[in-house]
């Protein structure tokens, strides 16, 4: 079993919490860019996400951009 990344379509193993496609904007190595924002609870979200995927906080409450 596994899951397919919503951003790039790459198929990941169930054990993976983030996409393992190194070209995907959601891959941990890509978080160094300013395309990521961090919610007040510390979760990373891609720039086009208006709310945190995990806690639901809005992008306007971002505590940091980039990784």
Number of C-alpha atoms within 10 A of each C-alpha: 7 10 15 13 16 11 11 13 12 14 15 17 13 11 9 10 10 14 23 17 17 11 12 18 18 22 14 15 14 16 18 11 12 13 16 22 26 20 24 16 12 14 14 22 23 21 16 10 12 13 18 22 14 12 12 10 16 14 19 10 13 20 12 14 18 16 15
